[in-house]
Amino acid sequence: MSNAETVQAIYEAFGRGDIPAIMDRVADAVEWEQWDGANVGQDAGVPWLARRAGKAGVGDFFQAIADNLEFHGFEPRNILEGANQVAATIAIDATVTPTGERFQDEEIHLWTFDAAGKIVGLRHYVDTAKHIKAAKGSPAGVT
């Protein structure tokens, strides 16, 4: 299975809610949302953009998704492969359940693989302003 096919299978598993199938494709030493330097979404405390490491960290990511987001749409549009990385363009429509804020975004997910075809890294490239606003809720009097 190519890395692009693995990413496609991951999105299919996510759509079914089959997190164990995703976890089977993750390396033990995976780095999730690892950025050199500052990351505005992480600095603002957006739970689903937090830096994580290891399989337990990936499990925490999926728990943060379950605890915070209700998806109305999640559409992988393009999957592009090169060397040991796969980039996927994604259209999302979600409500942050603790705040009730709904947002739409177009994201890029950058997956990195090791030589054995296991995921060793994932980064979400998102409109951080949208994610922060939705996670924090609208300021009083602003709609």
C-alpha positions in Angstrom: 0.0 0.0 0.0 1.4 3.4 -0.9 1.5 6.2 1.6 -1.2 8.0 -0.3 -3.4 4.9 -0.1 -2.7 4.7 3.7 -3.9 8.3 4.1 -7.0 7.6 2.1 -7.6 4.5 4.3 -7.1 6.7 7.4 -9.8 9.2 6.3 -12.2 6.3 5.5 -11.6 4.9 9.0 -12.1 8.3 10.6 -15.4 8.6 8.7 -16.5 5.3 10.3 -15.2 6.2 13.7 -12.7 3.4 13.5 -9.8 5.0 15.5 -8.1 1.6 16.2 -7.6 1.2 12.5 -5.8 4.5 12.4 -3.7 3.8 15.5 -2.5 0.6 13.8 -0.8 2.8 11.1 1.0 5.1 13.7 4.6 4.5 14.7 5.4 4.4 18.4 7.6 7.5 18.2 5.1 9.6 16.3 5.2 13.4 16.6 1.8 15.1 16.3 1.6 18.8 15.6 5.3 19.3 16.2 6.4 22.7 15.1 9.7 24.5 15.3 9.1 27.7 17.1 5.7 29.2 18.0 2.4 28.0 16.8 -0.5 30.4 17.2 -3.2 27.7 17.6 -1.2 25.9 20.2 -0.4 29.1 22.0 -4.1 29.9 22.2 -4.9 26.5 23.7 -7.0 25.1 20.8 -7.3 21.5 22.1 -7.3 19.7 18.8 -4.2 21.5 17.7 -2.1 20.7 20.8 1.4 19.3 20.4 1.5 15.6 21.2 3.9 12.7 21.0 3.7 8.9 20.9 0.7 6.7 20.4 -0.8 7.9 23.7 -0.6 11.4 22.4 -2.4 10.5 19.2 -5.1 8.8 21.3 -5.4 12.1 23.2 -5.8 14.0 19.9 -8.7 11.8 18.9 -10.2 12.2 22.4 -9.9 16.0 22.0 -11.7 15.7 18.7 -14.5 13.7 20.3 -14.8 16.0 23.3 -14.8 19.2 21.3 -16.0 18.9 17.7 -19.2 17.8 16.0 -18.6 17.5 12.2 -21.2 18.5 9.8 -18.8 17.9 6.9 -15.3 16.4 6.5 -14.3 16.1 2.9 -10.8 15.0 1.7 -10.5 16.7 -1.7 -7.0 15.9 -2.9 -4.3 13.6 -1.8 -0.8 14.4 -3.0 2.3 12.1 -2.5 6.0 12.8 -2.7 8.9 11.0 -1.1 8.0 10.2 2.5 5.2 12.7 2.8 1.5 13.0 1.8 -0.5 16.2 1.8 -4.2 16.1 1.8 -6.6 19.1 1.2 -9.6 18.9 3.5 -12.8 20.9 3.7 -14.4 20.8 7.1 -17.6 22.1 8.6 -17.7 21.7 12.4 -19.3 23.0 15.6 -17.1 23.3 18.7 -19.5 21.7 21.2 -18.3 23.5 24.4 -18.8 27.0 22.7 -21.5 26.2 20.2 -19.4 28.0 17.5 -19.7 26.6 14.0 -16.9 27.1 11.5 -15.8 26.0 8.0 -12.2 25.7 7.0 -10.0 24.5 4.2 -7.1 22.7 5.7 -3.9 20.9 4.6 -2.9 17.8 6.5 0.8 16.9 6.1 1.5 13.3 6.9 5.1 12.0 7.3 6.0 8.3 7.0 9.0 6.2 8.0 10.6 3.6 5.7 8.2 0.9 7.1 5.1 2.9 6.0 4.2 4.0 9.6 3.1 7.5 10.4 5.8 9.4 12.2 4.3 12.9 11.9 1.2 14.9 11.3 0.7 18.7 11.0 -2.5 20.5 10.4 -2.2 23.7 8.3 -5.4 25.6 9.2 -6.9 29.1 9.4 -5.8 29.4 13.0 -8.0 32.5 13.5 -11.1 30.5 12.7 -10.1 27.7 15.0 -9.2 30.0 17.9 -12.5 32.0 17.5 -14.5 28.8 17.5 -12.6 27.2 20.4 -12.9 30.4 22.5 -16.4 31.4 21.5 -17.4 34.8 20.2 -16.6 37.8 22.4 -19.6 39.2 24.3 -21.9 41.1 21.9 -20.1 39.9 18.8 -21.8 37.5 16.4 
